[in-house]
Amino acid sequence: MTKKKGKDLCPFCGGLKKPGTTTFTAELGFGVVVVRHVPASVCSQCGADWISDKTAAKLETLVKEAKTKKLEVEVTALG
């Protein structure tokens, strides 16, 4: 059996990637940022997830803002 290749297939297990959400966590050294409900493509078989470049840029902005606040824990959500 050969695995099909394609944009909608997981490169790890060959499962189908579907729209969903994930949780993003960043360790800042002095604290942590947790962003829930992040839009992502999620493998229906193994659960691996991928975020778009646009979403990654939003996450970078949130992390930069959290660094300036210097909080131990910052929990927020996208979407």
PDB file of N, CA, C and O in Angstrom, chain B, residues numbered from 101:
ATOM      1  N   MET B 101       0.840  -1.170   0.000  1.00  0.00           N
ATOM      2  CA  MET B 101       0.000   0.000   0.000  1.00  0.00           C
ATOM      3  C   MET B 101       0.889   1.239   0.000  1.00  0.00           C
ATOM      4  O   MET B 101       1.790   1.349   0.831  1.00  0.00           O
ATOM      5  N   THR B 102       0.655   2.149  -0.899  1.00  0.00           N
ATOM      6  CA  THR B 102       1.423   3.387  -0.962  1.00  0.00           C
ATOM      7  C   THR B 102       0.591   4.536  -0.426  1.00  0.00           C
ATOM      8  O   THR B 102      -0.620   4.604  -0.636  1.00  0.00           O
ATOM      9  N   LYS B 103       1.267   5.439   0.271  1.00  0.00           N
ATOM     10  CA  LYS B 103       0.580   6.605   0.808  1.00  0.00           C
ATOM     11  C   LYS B 103       0.432   7.657  -0.284  1.00  0.00           C
ATOM     12  O   LYS B 103       1.360   7.902  -1.054  1.00  0.00           O
ATOM     13  N   LYS B 104      -0.733   8.267  -0.340  1.00  0.00           N
ATOM     14  CA  LYS B 104      -0.956   9.349  -1.280  1.00  0.00           C
ATOM     15  C   LYS B 104      -0.279  10.606  -0.756  1.00  0.00           C
ATOM     16  O   LYS B 104      -0.236  10.843   0.452  1.00  0.00           O
ATOM     17  N   LYS B 105       0.240  11.397  -1.657  1.00  0.00           N
ATOM     18  CA  LYS B 105       0.846  12.661  -1.271  1.00  0.00           C
ATOM     19  C   LYS B 105      -0.087  13.787  -1.666  1.00  0.00           C
ATOM     20  O   LYS B 105      -0.765  13.711  -2.690  1.00  0.00           O
ATOM     21  N   GLY B 106      -0.120  14.822  -0.861  1.00  0.00           N
ATOM     22  CA  GLY B 106      -0.965  15.957  -1.181  1.00  0.00           C
ATOM     23  C   GLY B 106      -0.975  16.951  -0.052  1.00  0.00           C
ATOM     24  O   GLY B 106      -0.548  16.667   1.067  1.00  0.00           O
ATOM     25  N   LYS B 107      -1.475  18.130  -0.374  1.00  0.00           N
ATOM     26  CA  LYS B 107      -1.512  19.216   0.603  1.00  0.00           C
ATOM     27  C   LYS B 107      -2.399  18.872   1.795  1.00  0.00           C
ATOM     28  O   LYS B 107      -2.132  19.325   2.908  1.00  0.00           O
ATOM     29  N   ASP B 108      -3.442  18.086   1.585  1.00  0.00           N
ATOM     30  CA  ASP B 108      -4.387  17.765   2.643  1.00  0.00           C
ATOM     31  C   ASP B 108      -4.052  16.486   3.405  1.00  0.00           C
ATOM     32  O   ASP B 108      -4.835  16.038   4.243  1.00  0.00           O
ATOM     33  N   LEU B 109      -2.882  15.894   3.114  1.00  0.00           N
ATOM     34  CA  LEU B 109      -2.491  14.677   3.811  1.00  0.00           C
ATOM     35  C   LEU B 109      -1.350  14.949   4.778  1.00  0.00           C
ATOM     36  O   LEU B 109      -0.428  15.707   4.476  1.00  0.00           O
ATOM     37  N   CYS B 110      -1.424  14.328   5.930  1.00  0.00           N
ATOM     38  CA  CYS B 110      -0.393  14.469   6.959  1.00  0.00           C
ATOM     39  C   CYS B 110       0.910  13.838   6.472  1.00  0.00           C
ATOM     40  O   CYS B 110       0.909  12.688   6.033  1.00  0.00           O
ATOM     41  N   PRO B 111       2.022  14.575   6.543  1.00  0.00           N
ATOM     42  CA  PRO B 111       3.297  14.012   6.110  1.00  0.00           C
ATOM     43  C   PRO B 111       3.840  12.971   7.086  1.00  0.00           C
ATOM     44  O   PRO B 111       4.762  12.232   6.740  1.00  0.00           O
ATOM     45  N   PHE B 112       3.292  12.900   8.293  1.00  0.00           N
ATOM     46  CA  PHE B 112       3.770  11.955   9.299  1.00  0.00           C
ATOM     47  C   PHE B 112       3.094  10.592   9.185  1.00  0.00           C
ATOM     48  O   PHE B 112       3.759   9.556   9.221  1.00  0.00           O
ATOM     49  N   CYS B 113       1.753  10.598   9.046  1.00  0.00           N
ATOM     50  CA  CYS B 113       1.034   9.322   9.069  1.00  0.00           C
ATOM     51  C   CYS B 113       0.186   9.078   7.828  1.00  0.00           C
ATOM     52  O   CYS B 113      -0.307   7.968   7.629  1.00  0.00           O
ATOM     53  N   GLY B 114       0.006  10.109   6.980  1.00  0.00           N
ATOM     54  CA  GLY B 114      -0.812   9.958   5.786  1.00  0.00           C
ATOM     55  C   GLY B 114      -2.291  10.205   6.023  1.00  0.00           C
ATOM     56  O   GLY B 114      -3.101  10.069   5.106  1.00  0.00           O
ATOM     57  N   GLY B 115      -2.653  10.574   7.266  1.00  0.00           N
ATOM     58  CA  GLY B 115      -4.046  10.875   7.575  1.00  0.00           C
ATOM     59  C   GLY B 115      -4.493  12.169   6.907  1.00  0.00           C
ATOM     60  O   GLY B 115      -3.678  12.914   6.364  1.00  0.00           O
ATOM     61  N   LEU B 116      -5.777  12.424   6.953  1.00  0.00           N
ATOM     62  CA  LEU B 116      -6.358  13.603   6.326  1.00  0.00           C
ATOM     63  C   LEU B 116      -6.264  14.805   7.275  1.00  0.00           C
ATOM     64  O   LEU B 116      -6.657  14.715   8.438  1.00  0.00           O
ATOM     65  N   LYS B 117      -5.738  15.932   6.768  1.00  0.00           N
ATOM     66  CA  LYS B 117      -5.698  17.173   7.545  1.00  0.00           C
ATOM     67  C   LYS B 117      -7.024  17.898   7.359  1.00  0.00           C
ATOM     68  O   LYS B 117      -7.494  18.082   6.237  1.00  0.00           O
ATOM     69  N   LYS B 118      -7.621  18.307   8.479  1.00  0.00           N
ATOM     70  CA  LYS B 118      -8.905  19.003   8.445  1.00  0.00           C
ATOM     71  C   LYS B 118      -8.800  20.295   9.243  1.00  0.00           C
ATOM     72  O   LYS B 118      -7.964  20.393  10.141  1.00  0.00           O
ATOM     73  N   PRO B 119      -9.632  21.292   8.934  1.00  0.00           N
ATOM     74  CA  PRO B 119      -9.637  22.526   9.720  1.00  0.00           C
ATOM     75  C   PRO B 119     -10.031  22.224  11.168  1.00  0.00           C
ATOM     76  O   PRO B 119     -10.925  21.421  11.435  1.00  0.00           O
ATOM     77  N   GLY B 120      -9.342  22.887  12.086  1.00  0.00           N
ATOM     78  CA  GLY B 120      -9.619  22.698  13.504  1.00  0.00           C
ATOM     79  C   GLY B 120      -8.923  23.778  14.315  1.00  0.00           C
ATOM     80  O   GLY B 120      -8.625  24.857  13.802  1.00  0.00           O
ATOM     81  N   THR B 121      -8.671  23.489  15.564  1.00  0.00           N
ATOM     82  CA  THR B 121      -7.950  24.429  16.426  1.00  0.00           C
ATOM     83  C   THR B 121      -6.905  23.681  17.235  1.00  0.00           C
ATOM     84  O   THR B 121      -6.954  22.459  17.374  1.00  0.00           O
ATOM     85  N   THR B 122      -5.956  24.448  17.767  1.00  0.00           N
ATOM     86  CA  THR B 122      -4.909  23.897  18.602  1.00  0.00           C
ATOM     87  C   THR B 122      -4.614  24.894  19.723  1.00  0.00           C
ATOM     88  O   THR B 122      -5.171  25.991  19.750  1.00  0.00           O
ATOM     89  N   THR B 123      -3.751  24.511  20.626  1.00  0.00           N
ATOM     90  CA  THR B 123      -3.289  25.397  21.693  1.00  0.00           C
ATOM     91  C   THR B 123      -1.811  25.649  21.473  1.00  0.00           C
ATOM     92  O   THR B 123      -1.038  24.711  21.276  1.00  0.00           O
ATOM     93  N   PHE B 124      -1.415  26.917  21.506  1.00  0.00           N
ATOM     94  CA  PHE B 124      -0.026  27.330  21.315  1.00  0.00           C
ATOM     95  C   PHE B 124       0.534  27.748  22.672  1.00  0.00           C
ATOM     96  O   PHE B 124      -0.116  28.488  23.410  1.00  0.00           O
ATOM     97  N   THR B 125       1.733  27.279  23.003  1.00  0.00           N
ATOM     98  CA  THR B 125       2.388  27.641  24.260  1.00  0.00           C
ATOM     99  C   THR B 125       3.796  28.124  23.966  1.00  0.00           C
ATOM    100  O   THR B 125       4.512  27.519  23.169  1.00  0.00           O
ATOM    101  N   ALA B 126       4.200  29.230  24.619  1.00  0.00           N
ATOM    102  CA  ALA B 126       5.561  29.755  24.467  1.00  0.00           C
ATOM    103  C   ALA B 126       6.153  29.987  25.846  1.00  0.00           C
ATOM    104  O   ALA B 126       5.563  30.678  26.676  1.00  0.00           O
ATOM    105  N   GLU B 127       7.318  29.407  26.085  1.00  0.00           N
ATOM    106  CA  GLU B 127       8.056  29.616  27.330  1.00  0.00           C
ATOM    107  C   GLU B 127       8.918  30.858  27.159  1.00  0.00           C
ATOM    108  O   GLU B 127       9.699  30.946  26.212  1.00  0.00           O
ATOM    109  N   LEU B 128       8.780  31.827  28.076  1.00  0.00           N
ATOM    110  CA  LEU B 128       9.498  33.092  27.955  1.00  0.00           C
ATOM    111  C   LEU B 128      10.693  33.204  28.901  1.00  0.00           C
ATOM    112  O   LEU B 128      11.390  34.218  28.897  1.00  0.00           O
ATOM    113  N   GLY B 129      10.930  32.190  29.699  1.00  0.00           N
ATOM    114  CA  GLY B 129      12.020  32.257  30.667  1.00  0.00           C
ATOM    115  C   GLY B 129      11.527  32.727  32.028  1.00  0.00           C
ATOM    116  O   GLY B 129      11.812  32.097  33.046  1.00  0.00           O
ATOM    117  N   PHE B 130      10.794  33.824  32.049  1.00  0.00           N
ATOM    118  CA  PHE B 130      10.219  34.354  33.288  1.00  0.00           C
ATOM    119  C   PHE B 130       8.745  33.995  33.423  1.00  0.00           C
ATOM    120  O   PHE B 130       8.143  34.219  34.473  1.00  0.00           O
ATOM    121  N   GLY B 131       8.170  33.446  32.378  1.00  0.00           N
ATOM    122  CA  GLY B 131       6.752  33.108  32.377  1.00  0.00           C
ATOM    123  C   GLY B 131       6.383  32.316  31.138  1.00  0.00           C
ATOM    124  O   GLY B 131       7.245  31.869  30.381  1.00  0.00           O
ATOM    125  N   VAL B 132       5.093  32.154  30.950  1.00  0.00           N
ATOM    126  CA  VAL B 132       4.606  31.361  29.834  1.00  0.00           C
ATOM    127  C   VAL B 132       3.375  32.039  29.227  1.00  0.00           C
ATOM    128  O   VAL B 132       2.578  32.660  29.930  1.00  0.00           O
ATOM    129  N   VAL B 133       3.241  31.904  27.909  1.00  0.00           N
ATOM    130  CA  VAL B 133       2.075  32.399  27.182  1.00  0.00           C
ATOM    131  C   VAL B 133       1.331  31.187  26.638  1.00  0.00           C
ATOM    132  O   VAL B 133       1.927  30.314  26.006  1.00  0.00           O
ATOM    133  N   VAL B 134       0.034  31.141  26.885  1.00  0.00           N
ATOM    134  CA  VAL B 134      -0.812  30.076  26.367  1.00  0.00           C
ATOM    135  C   VAL B 134      -1.909  30.731  25.527  1.00  0.00           C
ATOM    136  O   VAL B 134      -2.643  31.589  26.017  1.00  0.00           O
ATOM    137  N   VAL B 135      -2.016  30.324  24.271  1.00  0.00           N
ATOM    138  CA  VAL B 135      -3.049  30.855  23.383  1.00  0.00           C
ATOM    139  C   VAL B 135      -3.928  29.681  22.975  1.00  0.00           C
ATOM    140  O   VAL B 135      -3.466  28.733  22.341  1.00  0.00           O
ATOM    141  N   ARG B 136      -5.190  29.759  23.345  1.00  0.00           N
ATOM    142  CA  ARG B 136      -6.144  28.694  23.043  1.00  0.00           C
ATOM    143  C   ARG B 136      -6.945  29.033  21.789  1.00  0.00           C
ATOM    144  O   ARG B 136      -6.992  30.185  21.359  1.00  0.00           O
ATOM    145  N   HIS B 137      -7.557  28.033  21.223  1.00  0.00           N
ATOM    146  CA  HIS B 137      -8.443  28.183  20.058  1.00  0.00           C
ATOM    147  C   HIS B 137      -7.716  28.784  18.846  1.00  0.00           C
ATOM    148  O   HIS B 137      -8.269  29.628  18.141  1.00  0.00           O
ATOM    149  N   VAL B 138      -6.493  28.348  18.613  1.00  0.00           N
ATOM    150  CA  VAL B 138      -5.704  28.816  17.467  1.00  0.00           C
ATOM    151  C   VAL B 138      -6.143  28.037  16.223  1.00  0.00           C
ATOM    152  O   VAL B 138      -6.073  26.808  16.214  1.00  0.00           O
ATOM    153  N   PRO B 139      -6.596  28.734  15.171  1.00  0.00           N
ATOM    154  CA  PRO B 139      -6.977  28.023  13.943  1.00  0.00           C
ATOM    155  C   PRO B 139      -5.791  27.245  13.372  1.00  0.00           C
ATOM    156  O   PRO B 139      -4.671  27.752  13.303  1.00  0.00           O
ATOM    157  N   ALA B 140      -6.059  26.011  12.966  1.00  0.00           N
ATOM    158  CA  ALA B 140      -4.984  25.155  12.461  1.00  0.00           C
ATOM    159  C   ALA B 140      -5.562  24.077  11.559  1.00  0.00           C
ATOM    160  O   ALA B 140      -6.770  23.837  11.543  1.00  0.00           O
ATOM    161  N   SER B 141      -4.675  23.434  10.810  1.00  0.00           N
ATOM    162  CA  SER B 141      -5.013  22.199  10.106  1.00  0.00           C
ATOM    163  C   SER B 141      -4.576  21.078  11.037  1.00  0.00           C
ATOM    164  O   SER B 141      -3.431  21.052  11.488  1.00  0.00           O
ATOM    165  N   VAL B 142      -5.478  20.160  11.322  1.00  0.00           N
ATOM    166  CA  VAL B 142      -5.200  19.102  12.289  1.00  0.00           C
ATOM    167  C   VAL B 142      -5.406  17.743  11.631  1.00  0.00           C
ATOM    168  O   VAL B 142      -6.426  17.507  10.984  1.00  0.00           O
ATOM    169  N   CYS B 143      -4.438  16.859  11.797  1.00  0.00           N
ATOM    170  CA  CYS B 143      -4.548  15.513  11.235  1.00  0.00           C
ATOM    171  C   CYS B 143      -5.622  14.739  11.985  1.00  0.00           C
ATOM    172  O   CYS B 143      -5.601  14.660  13.214  1.00  0.00           O
ATOM    173  N   SER B 144      -6.558  14.170  11.239  1.00  0.00           N
ATOM    174  CA  SER B 144      -7.651  13.412  11.847  1.00  0.00           C
ATOM    175  C   SER B 144      -7.186  12.063  12.396  1.00  0.00           C
ATOM    176  O   SER B 144      -7.906  11.416  13.156  1.00  0.00           O
ATOM    177  N   GLN B 145      -5.987  11.643  12.010  1.00  0.00           N
ATOM    178  CA  GLN B 145      -5.493  10.338  12.448  1.00  0.00           C
ATOM    179  C   GLN B 145      -4.526  10.446  13.634  1.00  0.00           C
ATOM    180  O   GLN B 145      -4.710   9.761  14.640  1.00  0.00           O
ATOM    181  N   CYS B 146      -3.490  11.305  13.524  1.00  0.00           N
ATOM    182  CA  CYS B 146      -2.470  11.358  14.583  1.00  0.00           C
ATOM    183  C   CYS B 146      -2.531  12.627  15.430  1.00  0.00           C
ATOM    184  O   CYS B 146      -1.870  12.706  16.465  1.00  0.00           O
ATOM    185  N   GLY B 147      -3.320  13.628  15.002  1.00  0.00           N
ATOM    186  CA  GLY B 147      -3.478  14.847  15.791  1.00  0.00           C
ATOM    187  C   GLY B 147      -2.417  15.908  15.575  1.00  0.00           C
ATOM    188  O   GLY B 147      -2.473  16.963  16.207  1.00  0.00           O
ATOM    189  N   ALA B 148      -1.449  15.660  14.697  1.00  0.00           N
ATOM    190  CA  ALA B 148      -0.434  16.685  14.403  1.00  0.00           C
ATOM    191  C   ALA B 148      -1.141  17.920  13.861  1.00  0.00           C
ATOM    192  O   ALA B 148      -2.181  17.814  13.209  1.00  0.00           O
ATOM    193  N   ASP B 149      -0.563  19.112  14.137  1.00  0.00           N
ATOM    194  CA  ASP B 149      -1.237  20.328  13.692  1.00  0.00           C
ATOM    195  C   ASP B 149      -0.274  21.292  13.017  1.00  0.00           C
ATOM    196  O   ASP B 149       0.930  21.283  13.272  1.00  0.00           O
ATOM    197  N   TRP B 150      -0.840  22.126  12.145  1.00  0.00           N
ATOM    198  CA  TRP B 150      -0.098  23.129  11.390  1.00  0.00           C
ATOM    199  C   TRP B 150      -0.872  24.434  11.427  1.00  0.00           C
ATOM    200  O   TRP B 150      -2.099  24.441  11.322  1.00  0.00           O
ATOM    201  N   ILE B 151      -0.141  25.554  11.578  1.00  0.00           N
ATOM    202  CA  ILE B 151      -0.777  26.867  11.556  1.00  0.00           C
ATOM    203  C   ILE B 151      -0.297  27.638  10.334  1.00  0.00           C
ATOM    204  O   ILE B 151       0.800  27.400   9.830  1.00  0.00           O
ATOM    205  N   SER B 152      -1.117  28.553   9.867  1.00  0.00           N
ATOM    206  CA  SER B 152      -0.767  29.345   8.686  1.00  0.00           C
ATOM    207  C   SER B 152       0.246  30.429   9.064  1.00  0.00           C
ATOM    208  O   SER B 152       0.435  30.733  10.242  1.00  0.00           O
ATOM    209  N   ASP B 153       0.886  30.999   8.056  1.00  0.00           N
ATOM    210  CA  ASP B 153       1.836  32.088   8.286  1.00  0.00           C
ATOM    211  C   ASP B 153       1.142  33.294   8.910  1.00  0.00           C
ATOM    212  O   ASP B 153       1.706  33.966   9.774  1.00  0.00           O
ATOM    213  N   LYS B 154      -0.072  33.562   8.474  1.00  0.00           N
ATOM    214  CA  LYS B 154      -0.838  34.694   9.015  1.00  0.00           C
ATOM    215  C   LYS B 154      -1.118  34.484  10.506  1.00  0.00           C
ATOM    216  O   LYS B 154      -0.983  35.415  11.300  1.00  0.00           O
ATOM    217  N   THR B 155      -1.500  33.285  10.880  1.00  0.00           N
ATOM    218  CA  THR B 155      -1.757  32.974  12.287  1.00  0.00           C
ATOM    219  C   THR B 155      -0.468  33.029  13.090  1.00  0.00           C
ATOM    220  O   THR B 155      -0.464  33.511  14.223  1.00  0.00           O
ATOM    221  N   ALA B 156       0.622  32.541  12.518  1.00  0.00           N
ATOM    222  CA  ALA B 156       1.923  32.590  13.207  1.00  0.00           C
ATOM    223  C   ALA B 156       2.328  34.033  13.490  1.00  0.00           C
ATOM    224  O   ALA B 156       2.890  34.322  14.546  1.00  0.00           O
ATOM    225  N   ALA B 157       2.051  34.930  12.567  1.00  0.00           N
ATOM    226  CA  ALA B 157       2.373  36.348  12.774  1.00  0.00           C
ATOM    227  C   ALA B 157       1.563  36.922  13.934  1.00  0.00           C
ATOM    228  O   ALA B 157       2.085  37.701  14.731  1.00  0.00           O
ATOM    229  N   LYS B 158       0.292  36.541  14.030  1.00  0.00           N
ATOM    230  CA  LYS B 158      -0.539  36.988  15.151  1.00  0.00           C
ATOM    231  C   LYS B 158       0.012  36.461  16.478  1.00  0.00           C
ATOM    232  O   LYS B 158       0.040  37.178  17.478  1.00  0.00           O
ATOM    233  N   LEU B 159       0.446  35.204  16.472  1.00  0.00           N
ATOM    234  CA  LEU B 159       1.011  34.613  17.686  1.00  0.00           C
ATOM    235  C   LEU B 159       2.297  35.324  18.102  1.00  0.00           C
ATOM    236  O   LEU B 159       2.527  35.559  19.289  1.00  0.00           O
ATOM    237  N   GLU B 160       3.133  35.663  17.124  1.00  0.00           N
ATOM    238  CA  GLU B 160       4.368  36.407  17.425  1.00  0.00           C
ATOM    239  C   GLU B 160       4.053  37.742  18.087  1.00  0.00           C
ATOM    240  O   GLU B 160       4.732  38.145  19.032  1.00  0.00           O
ATOM    241  N   THR B 161       3.028  38.428  17.596  1.00  0.00           N
ATOM    242  CA  THR B 161       2.622  39.704  18.182  1.00  0.00           C
ATOM    243  C   THR B 161       2.158  39.510  19.623  1.00  0.00           C
ATOM    244  O   THR B 161       2.518  40.297  20.499  1.00  0.00           O
ATOM    245  N   LEU B 162       1.367  38.476  19.873  1.00  0.00           N
ATOM    246  CA  LEU B 162       0.902  38.196  21.231  1.00  0.00           C
ATOM    247  C   LEU B 162       2.057  37.886  22.175  1.00  0.00           C
ATOM    248  O   LEU B 162       2.048  38.320  23.328  1.00  0.00           O
ATOM    249  N   VAL B 163       3.042  37.146  21.702  1.00  0.00           N
ATOM    250  CA  VAL B 163       4.201  36.809  22.528  1.00  0.00           C
ATOM    251  C   VAL B 163       5.013  38.069  22.840  1.00  0.00           C
ATOM    252  O   VAL B 163       5.457  38.253  23.974  1.00  0.00           O
ATOM    253  N   LYS B 164       5.209  38.937  21.843  1.00  0.00           N
ATOM    254  CA  LYS B 164       5.926  40.189  22.074  1.00  0.00           C
ATOM    255  C   LYS B 164       5.221  41.046  23.118  1.00  0.00           C
ATOM    256  O   LYS B 164       5.866  41.623  23.992  1.00  0.00           O
ATOM    257  N   GLU B 165       3.892  41.127  23.025  1.00  0.00           N
ATOM    258  CA  GLU B 165       3.108  41.897  23.996  1.00  0.00           C
ATOM    259  C   GLU B 165       3.247  41.309  25.399  1.00  0.00           C
ATOM    260  O   GLU B 165       3.376  42.047  26.376  1.00  0.00           O
ATOM    261  N   ALA B 166       3.222  39.987  25.493  1.00  0.00           N
ATOM    262  CA  ALA B 166       3.362  39.324  26.790  1.00  0.00           C
ATOM    263  C   ALA B 166       4.735  39.588  27.397  1.00  0.00           C
ATOM    264  O   ALA B 166       4.861  39.745  28.611  1.00  0.00           O
ATOM    265  N   LYS B 167       5.760  39.638  26.556  1.00  0.00           N
ATOM    266  CA  LYS B 167       7.112  39.925  27.055  1.00  0.00           C
ATOM    267  C   LYS B 167       7.175  41.311  27.682  1.00  0.00           C
ATOM    268  O   LYS B 167       7.846  41.502  28.696  1.00  0.00           O
ATOM    269  N   THR B 168       6.483  42.280  27.086  1.00  0.00           N
ATOM    270  CA  THR B 168       6.519  43.638  27.634  1.00  0.00           C
ATOM    271  C   THR B 168       5.747  43.730  28.949  1.00  0.00           C
ATOM    272  O   THR B 168       6.076  44.553  29.803  1.00  0.00           O
ATOM    273  N   LYS B 169       4.727  42.896  29.117  1.00  0.00           N
ATOM    274  CA  LYS B 169       3.945  42.887  30.364  1.00  0.00           C
ATOM    275  C   LYS B 169       4.687  42.207  31.509  1.00  0.00           C
ATOM    276  O   LYS B 169       4.436  42.499  32.679  1.00  0.00           O
ATOM    277  N   LYS B 170       5.606  41.292  31.167  1.00  0.00           N
ATOM    278  CA  LYS B 170       6.394  40.535  32.134  1.00  0.00           C
ATOM    279  C   LYS B 170       5.532  39.794  33.159  1.00  0.00           C
ATOM    280  O   LYS B 170       5.871  39.734  34.340  1.00  0.00           O
ATOM    281  N   LEU B 171       4.428  39.240  32.699  1.00  0.00           N
ATOM    282  CA  LEU B 171       3.586  38.428  33.561  1.00  0.00           C
ATOM    283  C   LEU B 171       4.110  36.990  33.611  1.00  0.00           C
ATOM    284  O   LEU B 171       4.718  36.512  32.653  1.00  0.00           O
ATOM    285  N   GLU B 172       3.870  36.307  34.730  1.00  0.00           N
ATOM    286  CA  GLU B 172       4.298  34.917  34.814  1.00  0.00           C
ATOM    287  C   GLU B 172       3.471  34.022  33.899  1.00  0.00           C
ATOM    288  O   GLU B 172       3.997  33.095  33.283  1.00  0.00           O
ATOM    289  N   VAL B 173       2.171  34.307  33.813  1.00  0.00           N
ATOM    290  CA  VAL B 173       1.283  33.524  32.960  1.00  0.00           C
ATOM    291  C   VAL B 173       0.366  34.463  32.206  1.00  0.00           C
ATOM    292  O   VAL B 173      -0.261  35.347  32.791  1.00  0.00           O
ATOM    293  N   GLU B 174       0.296  34.261  30.899  1.00  0.00           N
ATOM    294  CA  GLU B 174      -0.634  35.013  30.045  1.00  0.00           C
ATOM    295  C   GLU B 174      -1.435  33.971  29.283  1.00  0.00           C
ATOM    296  O   GLU B 174      -0.862  33.183  28.531  1.00  0.00           O
ATOM    297  N   VAL B 175      -2.760  33.951  29.466  1.00  0.00           N
ATOM    298  CA  VAL B 175      -3.626  33.009  28.757  1.00  0.00           C
ATOM    299  C   VAL B 175      -4.610  33.837  27.953  1.00  0.00           C
ATOM    300  O   VAL B 175      -5.296  34.704  28.496  1.00  0.00           O
ATOM    301  N   THR B 176      -4.677  33.570  26.666  1.00  0.00           N
ATOM    302  CA  THR B 176      -5.580  34.302  25.784  1.00  0.00           C
ATOM    303  C   THR B 176      -6.113  33.340  24.728  1.00  0.00           C
ATOM    304  O   THR B 176      -5.787  32.153  24.749  1.00  0.00           O
ATOM    305  N   ALA B 177      -6.916  33.833  23.822  1.00  0.00           N
ATOM    306  CA  ALA B 177      -7.478  32.980  22.763  1.00  0.00           C
ATOM    307  C   ALA B 177      -7.539  33.743  21.459  1.00  0.00           C
ATOM    308  O   ALA B 177      -7.694  34.965  21.452  1.00  0.00           O
ATOM    309  N   LEU B 178      -7.419  33.030  20.360  1.00  0.00           N
ATOM    310  CA  LEU B 178      -7.636  33.574  19.023  1.00  0.00           C
ATOM    311  C   LEU B 178      -8.977  33.056  18.546  1.00  0.00           C
ATOM    312  O   LEU B 178      -9.408  31.968  18.927  1.00  0.00           O
ATOM    313  N   GLY B 179      -9.624  33.834  17.719  1.00  0.00           N
ATOM    314  CA  GLY B 179     -10.859  33.367  17.095  1.00  0.00           C
ATOM    315  C   GLY B 179     -12.023  33.356  17.967  1.00  0.00           C
ATOM    316  O   GLY B 179     -13.113  32.979  17.537  1.00  0.00           O
TER     317      GLY B 179
END
